[in-house]
Amino acid sequence: MNQVARIAKLRGPQPVQELGARGIERVARNPDCLRLKALTIAGVSPAKAAQDILNRDDAEAQSPFALVLNQKFERHVMQNGAANLFSLYVDETYLDASESKIVSVGDFAPGDTFAQRRRRETETRRLIGLKLGQDRHAPNLIIKPRLILDYGGAPHAIEPDYLVARDDEPFYRVGVLKSYADRGGKTDPADLRAACRQAAVGVTSLRQLLSDFGTAPALALARCDLILKVTGFFLPTLKRMSVLGEVHSIERAMADAPTSLDEIEAMIPAWGTLSDPAILVSIPSRYHTNCREHCALWTHCREQAVANSSPALLGEHASEYLAPAGSIVRAIELMKGRPGTVARTPAEAIVQAELSRAYRTLSEAANG
C-alpha cells in the first residue's frame, strides 16, 4: 500500500480538507502532539475533528470581526490588479516603477473544482519556471500562487498571499498580508510569530518545488515580506523579516512526518480510522497552555489533562520538571513523602528530593 492509500485508510470516511499554511504550521507549534500530527497528515482540521468526529460545539473559530477585517484589508491592497501592493513596493524602493509585471493566479483559473485547482498549480509552476530560466517575462509579483507541499507523503495545497522579486533577483520571496496593526516595536509579538510561521510554510513549499526543478532549495531564502496596516486606517506597511528559525521548525516537522505515520498506524487496530472518536482520543496528545491559540481540540485535550492530573496544566516549565512523576497527584505524594512512597526511577528520585526539600522549607517558613 502506497503512502497516499495509507493516509486515506487512516482518515476513513471523513472528507479530506485543504489545511493551508495555517494548518501545517500548527504542527510546528506543538511537535510532540501525535494527535495533531495524525489529523494534519490525514488532512483533517482540528475544528472539523471537534465538530464532526467528537461532536463538540465548543470549538472556537476565528473571530468573525477579525476575519471580515482581514478580508477587507486584503481586497483593498489587492484591488485593481494589486495596484496598492505594487505602489507600496515602489515607494519602499524594493521594486522599480518599470518592474510592473503582475500576475494573479487566482484570476487565471477561478473556482474550486479539481480541474481549476490543478490549472492554478500548473500555472504557478510555469511562472516560477520563467524566473528560474531568467526569462525577461517572469512576473515581479505573483498573486495567490498555488504550491504543493508534501507532508507525510500526501500533497497539501499552500497558497501564499503573493511572491515578489526584482528582475535582477534570482528567485522569489514569500509575502504575507495581515490586517494586524503595525505599531512598530510594540506590534504584538504573537501576531508577528504567527505570520512568520505561515510564511515559513510558503518558503518550505518553494524549496520542495525547487527540488522538483532540480535546483538548489536554498535559492528560496528564509525571509519574508510582511504587510501590516496602519492603526485605524487601511494603509499598508511593509516589513522585511527573517524566518530562519520558523523554516527550520517546519522542515523538522516535514522530516518527522513519515515516522509519525508509522507510529500512528502501530497504535490503532487494522480496522481503525481517525473518523472513529474512540480511535481519535486514544492517540496521545500533548496539551500545552497555549494550545488555545491555534487548536480547536484544546478544550477536549485540557479535559483529558485534568482527568489524568497532567503536569502540563501547570505550564511548560512545570510540565518538563515534573515529567518523571507523570502526574500532579504523584508529584504531591513524592513531595509530602507519605509512608510507602518510593521513587520508581532515578529521575523520579531526583524530583522527590528537590520537592521534599522545597516543601520542608515552605513549611518551616509558614509555621515560623
The 8 nearest C-alpha neighbors of each residue, nearest first, counted from 0:
[[1, 4, 5, 2, 3, 6, 8, 7],
 [2, 0, 4, 3, 5, 6, 152, 7],
 [1, 3, 5, 152, 4, 6, 0, 153],
 [2, 4, 6, 5, 1, 153, 7, 152],
 [5, 3, 7, 6, 1, 2, 0, 8],
 [6, 4, 2, 8, 3, 7, 9, 1],
 [5, 7, 9, 3, 8, 4, 41, 10],
 [6, 8, 4, 10, 9, 5, 3, 11],
 [9, 7, 5, 11, 6, 10, 4, 272],
 [8, 10, 272, 6, 7, 11, 273, 5],
 [11, 9, 7, 273, 41, 8, 272, 13],
 [10, 12, 272, 8, 13, 9, 274, 7],
 [13, 11, 14, 274, 10, 272, 8, 7],
 [12, 14, 11, 274, 10, 15, 43, 273],
 [15, 13, 12, 16, 43, 10, 11, 42],
 [14, 16, 42, 43, 13, 17, 41, 10],
 [17, 15, 42, 43, 18, 14, 44, 41],
 [16, 18, 19, 156, 155, 42, 15, 43],
 [17, 19, 22, 16, 44, 42, 20, 21],
 [20, 18, 157, 22, 21, 17, 156, 23],
 [19, 21, 23, 197, 22, 200, 157, 24],
 [22, 20, 24, 19, 23, 197, 25, 18],
 [21, 23, 18, 25, 20, 19, 24, 44],
 [22, 24, 20, 25, 21, 26, 19, 18],
 [25, 23, 27, 26, 21, 22, 196, 20],
 [24, 26, 28, 22, 23, 27, 21, 293],
 [27, 25, 24, 28, 29, 30, 23, 36],
 [26, 28, 24, 30, 25, 29, 249, 248],
 [29, 27, 25, 26, 30, 24, 248, 293],
 [28, 30, 26, 27, 31, 32, 25, 285],
 [31, 29, 27, 26, 32, 28, 252, 36],
 [32, 30, 29, 33, 285, 284, 36, 26],
 [33, 31, 285, 284, 35, 34, 30, 29],
 [32, 34, 36, 35, 284, 283, 37, 31],
 [35, 33, 37, 284, 282, 36, 32, 283],
 [34, 36, 38, 37, 33, 32, 39, 26],
 [37, 35, 33, 39, 34, 38, 40, 26],
 [36, 38, 34, 40, 35, 39, 33, 41],
 [37, 39, 43, 41, 35, 36, 40, 42],
 [40, 38, 42, 36, 41, 37, 43, 35],
 [39, 41, 37, 42, 38, 151, 36, 150],
 [40, 42, 38, 10, 39, 6, 43, 37],
 [43, 41, 39, 15, 16, 40, 38, 44],
 [44, 42, 38, 16, 41, 39, 15, 47],
 [43, 45, 47, 46, 48, 18, 38, 42],
 [46, 44, 48, 295, 47, 296, 49, 294],
 [47, 45, 295, 49, 44, 48, 58, 50],
 [48, 46, 50, 44, 49, 45, 51, 43],
 [47, 49, 45, 52, 46, 51, 50, 44],
 [50, 48, 53, 46, 55, 47, 52, 296],
 [49, 51, 54, 55, 47, 48, 53, 52],
 [50, 52, 54, 48, 47, 49, 53, 55],
 [53, 51, 48, 54, 276, 274, 49, 50],
 [52, 54, 49, 55, 276, 50, 51, 48],
 [55, 53, 50, 51, 52, 49, 56, 48],
 [56, 54, 50, 49, 53, 57, 58, 51],
 [55, 57, 58, 50, 54, 49, 59, 53],
 [56, 58, 55, 59, 298, 49, 50, 295],
 [59, 57, 295, 56, 46, 60, 49, 55],
 [58, 60, 295, 57, 61, 46, 62, 291],
 [61, 59, 62, 58, 295, 46, 63, 57],
 [60, 62, 63, 59, 66, 65, 64, 293],
 [61, 63, 65, 64, 66, 60, 59, 67],
 [64, 62, 66, 65, 67, 61, 60, 68],
 [65, 63, 67, 62, 66, 68, 69, 61],
 [66, 64, 68, 62, 63, 67, 69, 61],
 [65, 67, 63, 69, 64, 68, 62, 70],
 [68, 66, 70, 64, 69, 65, 63, 71],
 [69, 67, 65, 71, 70, 66, 64, 72],
 [68, 70, 178, 72, 66, 67, 71, 73],
 [69, 71, 67, 73, 68, 72, 74, 66],
 [72, 70, 74, 68, 73, 69, 67, 75],
 [71, 73, 75, 69, 74, 70, 178, 68],
 [72, 74, 70, 76, 75, 71, 77, 69],
 [75, 73, 71, 77, 72, 78, 76, 70],
 [76, 74, 72, 73, 78, 77, 71, 233],
 [75, 77, 83, 73, 74, 84, 78, 81],
 [76, 78, 81, 74, 75, 73, 80, 84],
 [77, 79, 81, 75, 74, 80, 76, 82],
 [80, 78, 82, 81, 77, 83, 76, 75],
 [79, 81, 82, 78, 77, 101, 103, 102],
 [82, 80, 77, 78, 84, 83, 79, 76],
 [83, 81, 85, 80, 84, 79, 86, 78],
 [84, 82, 86, 76, 85, 81, 87, 77],
 [85, 83, 87, 81, 82, 86, 76, 77],
 [84, 86, 82, 88, 87, 83, 81, 89],
 [87, 85, 89, 83, 88, 84, 90, 82],
 [86, 88, 90, 84, 85, 89, 91, 83],
 [89, 87, 91, 93, 85, 94, 86, 90],
 [88, 90, 92, 94, 86, 91, 87, 95],
 [91, 89, 87, 92, 88, 86, 93, 94],
 [90, 92, 88, 89, 93, 87, 94, 237],
 [93, 91, 89, 94, 90, 88, 95, 87],
 [92, 94, 88, 91, 89, 95, 165, 90],
 [95, 93, 89, 92, 88, 165, 98, 96],
 [94, 96, 98, 97, 89, 92, 93, 99],
 [95, 97, 98, 89, 94, 99, 86, 85],
 [96, 98, 95, 99, 94, 100, 89, 166],
 [99, 97, 95, 96, 100, 94, 139, 165],
 [98, 100, 97, 101, 96, 139, 85, 140],
 [99, 101, 138, 139, 98, 140, 102, 137],
 [102, 100, 140, 138, 99, 139, 141, 103],
 [101, 103, 141, 142, 104, 140, 138, 100],
 [104, 102, 142, 105, 106, 141, 143, 107],
 [103, 105, 107, 106, 144, 143, 142, 119],
 [104, 106, 109, 103, 107, 108, 143, 119],
 [107, 105, 103, 104, 109, 108, 102, 142],
 [106, 108, 104, 105, 109, 103, 119, 122],
 [107, 109, 106, 115, 105, 119, 118, 110],
 [110, 108, 105, 106, 107, 115, 111, 116],
 [111, 109, 115, 112, 108, 116, 105, 113],
 [110, 112, 115, 116, 113, 109, 114, 108],
 [111, 113, 115, 114, 110, 116, 117, 109],
 [112, 114, 116, 115, 117, 111, 118, 110],
 [115, 113, 117, 112, 116, 118, 111, 119],
 [116, 114, 118, 112, 117, 113, 108, 110],
 [115, 117, 119, 113, 118, 114, 111, 112],
 [116, 118, 120, 114, 119, 115, 121, 113],
 [119, 117, 115, 121, 120, 116, 122, 114],
 [118, 120, 122, 116, 117, 121, 108, 145],
 [119, 121, 117, 145, 123, 118, 122, 146],
 [122, 120, 118, 124, 123, 119, 117, 125],
 [121, 123, 125, 119, 124, 120, 118, 126],
 [124, 122, 120, 126, 125, 121, 144, 119],
 [125, 123, 121, 127, 122, 126, 128, 120],
 [126, 124, 128, 122, 123, 127, 121, 129],
 [127, 125, 129, 123, 128, 124, 122, 137],
 [126, 128, 130, 124, 129, 125, 123, 131],
 [127, 129, 125, 131, 126, 130, 124, 132],
 [130, 128, 132, 137, 126, 134, 127, 131],
 [131, 129, 133, 137, 127, 132, 128, 134],
 [130, 132, 128, 133, 129, 127, 170, 169],
 [131, 133, 129, 130, 134, 128, 127, 137],
 [134, 132, 130, 131, 129, 135, 137, 169],
 [133, 135, 129, 136, 132, 137, 130, 131],
 [134, 136, 137, 133, 166, 129, 130, 138],
 [135, 137, 134, 138, 129, 100, 130, 133],
 [138, 136, 129, 130, 135, 134, 126, 139],
 [139, 137, 100, 140, 101, 136, 141, 102],
 [138, 140, 164, 100, 163, 165, 101, 98],
 [139, 141, 163, 101, 138, 162, 142, 102],
 [142, 140, 102, 162, 161, 103, 101, 144],
 [141, 143, 161, 103, 144, 104, 102, 160],
 [144, 142, 160, 161, 158, 159, 104, 105],
 [145, 143, 158, 123, 104, 142, 141, 146],
 [144, 146, 158, 120, 157, 119, 123, 143],
 [147, 145, 157, 156, 158, 120, 204, 144],
 [148, 146, 156, 155, 157, 154, 204, 149],
 [149, 147, 204, 155, 154, 150, 156, 146],
 [148, 150, 154, 153, 152, 155, 151, 147],
 [151, 149, 152, 153, 253, 148, 154, 256],
 [150, 152, 256, 257, 153, 40, 149, 253],
 [151, 153, 150, 2, 149, 3, 154, 257],
 [152, 154, 149, 150, 151, 3, 155, 2],
 [155, 153, 149, 148, 147, 150, 156, 152],
 [156, 154, 148, 147, 149, 157, 153, 17],
 [155, 157, 147, 146, 19, 148, 17, 154],
 [158, 156, 19, 146, 20, 147, 145, 159],
 [157, 159, 145, 144, 143, 146, 160, 156],
 [160, 158, 161, 143, 201, 144, 157, 175],
 [159, 161, 143, 175, 174, 142, 176, 158],
 [160, 162, 142, 174, 143, 141, 159, 173],
 [163, 161, 173, 141, 172, 174, 140, 171],
 [162, 164, 140, 171, 172, 139, 141, 161],
 [165, 163, 171, 139, 168, 170, 172, 166],
 [164, 166, 168, 167, 139, 94, 98, 163],
 [165, 167, 168, 164, 139, 98, 135, 137],
 [166, 168, 165, 169, 164, 133, 170, 135],
 [169, 167, 165, 166, 170, 164, 171, 130],
 [170, 168, 167, 131, 171, 130, 218, 133],
 [171, 169, 168, 164, 219, 218, 130, 172],
 [172, 170, 164, 163, 162, 173, 219, 169],
 [171, 173, 163, 162, 223, 164, 174, 222],
 [174, 172, 162, 223, 198, 224, 161, 201],
 [173, 175, 224, 161, 162, 223, 225, 160],
 [176, 174, 225, 160, 226, 224, 198, 177],
 [175, 177, 226, 225, 160, 227, 174, 73],
 [178, 176, 227, 179, 226, 69, 175, 194],
 [177, 179, 69, 227, 228, 72, 180, 68],
 [180, 178, 177, 227, 228, 181, 190, 69],
 [179, 181, 230, 228, 229, 182, 227, 178],
 [182, 180, 229, 227, 183, 228, 186, 179],
 [183, 181, 186, 185, 180, 184, 230, 229],
 [182, 184, 185, 181, 186, 180, 187, 238],
 [183, 185, 186, 182, 181, 187, 188, 191],
 [186, 184, 182, 183, 187, 188, 181, 180],
 [187, 185, 182, 184, 183, 181, 188, 180],
 [186, 188, 190, 189, 185, 191, 182, 179],
 [189, 187, 191, 190, 186, 192, 185, 193],
 [190, 188, 192, 191, 187, 193, 194, 186],
 [191, 189, 193, 187, 188, 192, 194, 179],
 [190, 192, 188, 194, 189, 193, 195, 187],
 [191, 193, 195, 189, 194, 190, 196, 188],
 [192, 194, 196, 190, 191, 195, 189, 197],
 [195, 193, 191, 197, 192, 196, 198, 190],
 [196, 194, 198, 192, 197, 193, 242, 191],
 [197, 195, 199, 193, 198, 194, 245, 24],
 [196, 198, 200, 194, 20, 199, 195, 21],
 [197, 199, 195, 201, 200, 196, 173, 194],
 [200, 198, 246, 202, 196, 201, 197, 245],
 [199, 201, 203, 197, 198, 202, 20, 204],
 [200, 202, 204, 198, 199, 203, 159, 205],
 [201, 203, 199, 205, 204, 200, 206, 219],
 [202, 204, 206, 200, 205, 201, 199, 207],
 [205, 203, 148, 201, 207, 206, 202, 200],
 [206, 204, 208, 202, 203, 207, 209, 201],
 [207, 205, 216, 209, 203, 208, 204, 219],
 [206, 208, 210, 204, 205, 209, 203, 211],
 [209, 207, 205, 211, 210, 206, 204, 212],
 [208, 210, 212, 206, 214, 211, 216, 207],
 [209, 211, 213, 207, 212, 208, 214, 216],
 [212, 210, 208, 209, 213, 207, 214, 206],
 [211, 213, 209, 210, 214, 208, 128, 215],
 [214, 212, 210, 211, 209, 215, 216, 208],
 [213, 215, 209, 212, 210, 216, 211, 218],
 [214, 216, 217, 218, 209, 210, 213, 206],
 [217, 215, 206, 218, 209, 210, 219, 214],
 [218, 216, 219, 215, 220, 206, 221, 209],
 [217, 219, 216, 220, 215, 170, 169, 206],
 [220, 218, 217, 206, 216, 202, 205, 170],
 [219, 221, 222, 218, 217, 172, 202, 223],
 [222, 220, 243, 242, 241, 246, 202, 219],
 [223, 221, 241, 242, 220, 240, 172, 243],
 [222, 224, 173, 240, 174, 172, 239, 225],
 [223, 225, 174, 239, 238, 240, 175, 173],
 [224, 226, 175, 238, 237, 174, 176, 239],
 [225, 227, 176, 237, 236, 177, 175, 235],
 [228, 226, 236, 177, 179, 235, 181, 178],
 [229, 227, 235, 180, 234, 236, 181, 178],
 [228, 230, 234, 232, 181, 180, 231, 235],
 [231, 229, 180, 232, 228, 181, 182, 233],
 [230, 232, 229, 233, 180, 228, 234, 181],
 [233, 231, 234, 229, 230, 228, 235, 180],
 [234, 232, 228, 72, 235, 229, 231, 75],
 [233, 235, 228, 229, 232, 236, 76, 227],
 [236, 234, 228, 227, 226, 229, 233, 237],
 [235, 237, 227, 226, 228, 229, 234, 238],
 [236, 238, 226, 225, 227, 224, 239, 235],
 [237, 239, 225, 224, 240, 226, 236, 227],
 [240, 238, 224, 223, 225, 237, 241, 222],
 [241, 239, 223, 222, 224, 238, 242, 225],
 [240, 242, 222, 243, 221, 223, 239, 195],
 [243, 241, 245, 221, 222, 244, 195, 246],
 [242, 244, 221, 246, 245, 241, 247, 222],
 [245, 243, 247, 246, 242, 248, 241, 221],
 [244, 246, 248, 242, 247, 196, 243, 199],
 [247, 245, 199, 249, 243, 248, 244, 242],
 [246, 248, 250, 244, 245, 249, 251, 243],
 [247, 249, 251, 245, 246, 250, 27, 252],
 [250, 248, 252, 246, 251, 247, 27, 253],
 [249, 251, 253, 247, 252, 248, 246, 254],
 [252, 250, 254, 248, 253, 249, 247, 255],
 [251, 253, 249, 255, 250, 254, 27, 256],
 [254, 252, 250, 251, 256, 255, 150, 249],
 [253, 255, 251, 252, 256, 250, 257, 258],
 [256, 254, 252, 258, 253, 257, 259, 251],
 [255, 257, 151, 259, 253, 258, 254, 260],
 [258, 256, 151, 260, 259, 255, 261, 254],
 [259, 257, 261, 260, 256, 255, 262, 254],
 [258, 260, 256, 262, 257, 261, 263, 255],
 [261, 259, 263, 257, 262, 258, 264, 256],
 [262, 260, 258, 264, 259, 263, 265, 257],
 [261, 263, 259, 265, 260, 264, 258, 266],
 [262, 264, 260, 266, 265, 261, 259, 267],
 [263, 265, 261, 266, 262, 267, 260, 9],
 [264, 266, 262, 263, 267, 261, 268, 260],
 [267, 265, 263, 264, 262, 268, 282, 281],
 [266, 268, 264, 265, 271, 269, 263, 278],
 [269, 267, 271, 270, 266, 265, 264, 272],
 [268, 270, 271, 267, 264, 272, 265, 9],
 [269, 271, 268, 272, 267, 8, 9, 11],
 [272, 270, 268, 269, 267, 278, 273, 275],
 [273, 271, 9, 11, 274, 10, 275, 278],
 [272, 274, 279, 10, 275, 278, 9, 11],
 [273, 275, 272, 11, 13, 52, 276, 10],
 [274, 276, 273, 278, 277, 272, 279, 52],
 [277, 275, 279, 278, 52, 53, 280, 274],
 [278, 276, 275, 280, 279, 281, 273, 274],
 [279, 277, 281, 275, 276, 280, 273, 271],
 [278, 280, 276, 273, 281, 277, 282, 275],
 [279, 281, 282, 277, 278, 276, 283, 34],
 [282, 280, 278, 279, 283, 277, 267, 266],
 [281, 283, 34, 280, 279, 284, 33, 278],
 [284, 282, 33, 34, 281, 285, 32, 280],
 [283, 285, 32, 34, 33, 286, 282, 300],
 [286, 284, 32, 31, 287, 283, 33, 29],
 [285, 287, 300, 284, 311, 301, 290, 288],
 [288, 286, 289, 290, 311, 285, 315, 314],
 [287, 289, 290, 314, 286, 312, 291, 311],
 [288, 290, 291, 287, 292, 293, 286, 297],
 [291, 289, 292, 287, 294, 288, 297, 293],
 [290, 292, 289, 297, 293, 294, 288, 295],
 [293, 291, 290, 289, 294, 295, 297, 288],
 [292, 294, 291, 290, 25, 295, 289, 297],
 [295, 293, 296, 290, 297, 291, 45, 292],
 [294, 296, 46, 58, 45, 297, 59, 49],
 [297, 295, 294, 299, 298, 45, 49, 300],
 [296, 298, 300, 299, 295, 291, 290, 294],
 [299, 297, 301, 300, 296, 302, 295, 58],
 [298, 300, 302, 301, 296, 297, 303, 49],
 [299, 301, 303, 297, 302, 298, 286, 304],
 [302, 300, 304, 298, 303, 299, 297, 305],
 [303, 301, 305, 299, 304, 300, 306, 298],
 [302, 304, 300, 306, 301, 305, 307, 299],
 [303, 305, 301, 309, 307, 302, 306, 308],
 [306, 304, 308, 302, 307, 303, 301, 309],
 [305, 307, 303, 304, 308, 302, 309, 301],
 [306, 308, 304, 309, 305, 303, 326, 302],
 [309, 307, 305, 326, 327, 306, 304, 328],
 [308, 310, 326, 304, 311, 307, 327, 312],
 [311, 309, 318, 312, 327, 313, 326, 317],
 [312, 310, 318, 309, 313, 314, 287, 315],
 [311, 313, 310, 314, 309, 288, 304, 305],
 [314, 312, 311, 310, 317, 318, 315, 316],
 [315, 313, 311, 317, 312, 316, 318, 288],
 [314, 316, 318, 317, 311, 319, 287, 313],
 [315, 317, 319, 318, 314, 320, 313, 311],
 [318, 316, 320, 319, 314, 315, 313, 321],
 [319, 317, 311, 310, 315, 316, 321, 320],
 [318, 320, 322, 316, 317, 321, 315, 310],
 [319, 321, 317, 318, 322, 316, 323, 350],
 [322, 320, 324, 318, 323, 319, 317, 310],
 [321, 323, 325, 319, 324, 320, 318, 310],
 [324, 322, 347, 325, 321, 346, 350, 320],
 [325, 323, 322, 321, 330, 326, 347, 329],
 [324, 326, 322, 323, 321, 329, 309, 327],
 [327, 325, 309, 308, 329, 328, 310, 324],
 [326, 328, 330, 308, 310, 329, 309, 331],
 [329, 327, 331, 326, 330, 308, 332, 309],
 [328, 330, 332, 326, 331, 327, 324, 333],
 [329, 331, 327, 333, 332, 328, 324, 334],
 [332, 330, 334, 328, 333, 329, 335, 327],
 [331, 333, 329, 330, 335, 334, 336, 337],
 [334, 332, 351, 330, 336, 331, 335, 329],
 [333, 335, 355, 354, 331, 332, 336, 351],
 [336, 334, 332, 337, 333, 331, 355, 358],
 [337, 335, 333, 334, 332, 340, 338, 355],
 [336, 338, 340, 335, 332, 339, 333, 334],
 [339, 337, 340, 336, 341, 335, 332, 333],
 [338, 340, 341, 337, 336, 342, 332, 333],
 [341, 339, 338, 337, 336, 333, 342, 332],
 [342, 340, 339, 343, 333, 348, 336, 338],
 [341, 343, 348, 347, 344, 340, 351, 345],
 [342, 344, 341, 347, 345, 348, 346, 324],
 [343, 345, 347, 346, 342, 348, 323, 349],
 [346, 344, 348, 347, 349, 343, 342, 350],
 [347, 345, 349, 348, 344, 323, 350, 342],
 [346, 348, 350, 344, 323, 349, 345, 342],
 [349, 347, 351, 345, 342, 346, 350, 352],
 [350, 348, 352, 346, 347, 351, 353, 345],
 [349, 351, 347, 353, 348, 352, 354, 346],
 [352, 350, 348, 333, 354, 349, 353, 334],
 [351, 353, 349, 355, 350, 354, 356, 348],
 [354, 352, 356, 350, 355, 351, 357, 349],
 [353, 355, 334, 357, 351, 356, 352, 358],
 [356, 354, 334, 358, 352, 357, 353, 351],
 [355, 357, 353, 359, 358, 354, 352, 360],
 [356, 358, 360, 354, 355, 359, 361, 353],
 [359, 357, 355, 361, 360, 356, 354, 362],
 [360, 358, 362, 356, 361, 357, 363, 355],
 [359, 361, 357, 363, 358, 362, 364, 356],
 [360, 362, 358, 364, 359, 363, 365, 357],
 [363, 361, 359, 365, 364, 360, 366, 358],
 [364, 362, 360, 366, 361, 365, 367, 359],
 [363, 365, 361, 367, 362, 366, 360, 359],
 [366, 364, 362, 363, 367, 361, 360, 359],
 [367, 365, 363, 364, 362, 361, 360, 359],
 [366, 364, 365, 363, 362, 361, 360, 359]]
